[in-house]
Amino acid sequence: MPKISDPSAKPILITKQEAKAQVNEENMTKPEILLKIETLLEQLCESVQKNYSGLKLKKQSELLDILQEVKCLFDLDNAFNDQDCLENSGTDQQE
């Protein structure tokens, strides 16, 4: 009997652009997914990178899940850095 995927387990897509990106990622090859993950990981701290070792041994479906996780971490990191830059620029102006 084929395994039925749980539709509630998929991320909620907010915009048409995000929906299109999700479909495009699902059609990516394993090497393309790996490259995208590794590119994002290079821009994150070493402690995060260590959590994602052995990627080449993962199945394509697992890599798609990992890609979503890494993209979220990357977005959070950028948002944190943007906030930090805004706070620092405010400090500079007050001096």
C-alpha positions as CSV (number, residue, x, y, z in Angstrom):
1,M,0.0,0.0,0.0
2,P,1.5,3.4,-1.0
3,K,2.3,5.8,1.7
4,I,0.0,8.8,1.8
5,S,1.6,12.0,2.7
6,D,0.0,14.2,5.3
7,P,-0.9,17.5,3.6
8,S,-0.9,19.3,6.9
9,A,2.9,18.6,7.2
10,K,3.7,20.9,4.3
11,P,4.6,24.6,5.0
12,I,1.9,27.1,4.6
13,L,2.6,29.1,1.4
14,I,1.9,32.8,1.8
15,T,2.4,34.3,-1.6
16,K,2.3,33.0,-5.2
17,Q,6.0,33.6,-5.4
18,E,6.7,31.3,-2.4
19,A,4.3,28.7,-3.9
20,K,6.2,28.8,-7.2
21,A,9.6,28.5,-5.4
22,Q,8.3,25.5,-3.4
23,V,7.3,23.7,-6.6
24,N,10.6,24.6,-8.2
25,E,12.5,23.2,-5.2
26,E,10.5,20.0,-5.3
27,N,11.7,19.6,-9.0
28,M,15.4,20.2,-8.2
29,T,17.9,17.3,-8.4
30,K,19.7,16.1,-5.3
31,P,22.9,17.8,-6.3
32,E,21.1,21.1,-6.9
33,I,19.4,20.8,-3.4
34,L,22.8,20.0,-1.8
35,L,24.4,23.0,-3.5
36,K,21.6,25.4,-2.3
37,I,21.9,24.1,1.2
38,E,25.7,24.3,1.3
39,T,25.6,27.8,-0.1
40,L,23.2,29.0,2.7
41,L,25.1,27.1,5.4
42,E,28.4,28.8,4.4
43,Q,26.8,32.1,5.4
44,L,25.7,30.8,8.9
45,C,27.9,30.3,11.9
46,E,30.0,27.1,12.4
47,S,27.8,25.8,15.2
48,V,24.8,25.7,12.8
49,Q,26.9,24.1,10.0
50,K,27.9,21.3,12.3
51,N,24.3,20.3,12.8
52,Y,24.0,19.5,9.1
53,S,26.9,17.1,8.5
54,G,26.4,14.0,6.3
55,L,24.1,15.7,3.9
56,K,25.2,13.6,0.9
57,L,23.9,10.5,2.6
58,K,20.3,11.9,3.0
59,K,17.4,11.1,0.7
60,Q,16.1,13.8,-1.6
61,S,12.9,14.3,0.5
62,E,15.0,14.7,3.6
63,L,17.2,17.3,1.8
64,L,14.1,19.3,0.8
65,D,13.0,19.4,4.5
66,I,16.6,20.4,5.5
67,L,16.6,23.1,2.8
68,Q,13.4,24.6,4.3
69,E,15.0,24.6,7.8
70,V,18.2,26.2,6.6
71,K,16.3,28.8,4.7
72,C,14.4,29.7,7.9
73,L,17.6,29.9,9.9
74,F,19.2,32.0,7.2
75,D,16.2,34.4,7.2
76,L,16.2,34.6,11.0
77,D,19.9,35.3,11.0
78,N,19.5,38.1,8.4
79,A,16.6,39.6,10.3
80,F,18.7,39.6,13.5
81,N,21.7,41.1,11.7
82,D,19.4,43.8,10.2
83,Q,18.0,44.7,13.6
84,D,21.5,44.8,15.1
85,C,22.6,47.1,12.3
86,L,19.6,49.4,12.8
87,E,20.3,49.6,16.5
88,N,24.0,50.3,16.0
89,S,23.3,53.0,13.4
90,G,20.9,54.7,15.9
91,T,23.7,54.6,18.5
92,D,26.2,56.1,16.1
93,Q,23.8,59.0,15.4
94,Q,23.3,59.8,19.0
95,E,27.0,60.1,19.7
